[in-house]
């Protein structure tokens, strides 16, 4: 039997939604409403029907758990219609243990919402969310390039080309020109070494020459060419993203310049910083809330005298900084 819990009502009319990949369960309740639960699909047409149903019943507040990415399409459909949409941390609304169902979850969310017992997560404005998508994708592409460079080093080691032992950067100009030569199926000569050698290289010309002589097969040449071609494509995508991000931040160029005056911050770092925390610091009461929002606070989770570590928050929604 479902446990009965009574609360004083704070929100007049609300809706609790339990969201899944292919369906969602919504419960409405409040002043002048009979508690009603319905199921909807998650395609746009079904979400529009949900929105119309909520507006017809003059619902003012909607609450969902921040489950994966499934809440985002629902938020995008409901939020522009004037509804107050709250995204809450699933750990804060855990249902009473027992016979857990989707309908019970949505009813429980609705009950907590009406009672004013929920604290919404901070959802950045759409402009910031879109900018963050761009900067995070750019960071992922940079990581992919770095992974490819490590693959190139492993292939060179496999064919006993020891460039990583004599050069500090196997993706620099010197190494690139030598690898170009190897990828053409040609042997590196002392004349080639003379052309690329400069005084900043710690190894001698003879050591560099010996490092370039390995056992290179057509298989190695194919892999090196494919991986380097992939890197060229990734670099092109990053340049396109740089332009897109620069265009999106053009109205805030003054703020970017002021942030770049901070030692250690280049343009990319500043762009990433703005994308993550925005420019409106009023949403963060103090520096402690800001550090908690970005996931660098150590947290405090102690049990039986032992401190436990918590993973930093990720994703689009995090606890409200206020």
Buried (B, 14 or more C-beta within 10 A) or exposed (E): EEEEEEEEBEBBBBBBBBBEEEEBBBBBBBEEBEEEBBBBEBEEEBBBBBBEBBEEBEBBBBBBBBEEEBBBBBBBBBBEEEBBBBBBBEEEBEBEEEEEEBBBBBBBBBBBBBBBEBEBBBBBEEEBBEBBEBBEBBBEBBEBBEEBBEBBBEBBBBBEBBBBEBBEEBBEEBBBEBBEBBBEEEEBEEEBBEEBBEEEBEBEEEBBBBBBEBEBEEEBBEBBEEBBEBBEEBEEBBEEBBEBBEEBBEEBEEEBEEBEEEEEBEBBEBBBBBBBBBEEEEBBEEEEBBBBBBBEBEEEEEEEEEEEEEEEBEEBBBBBBE
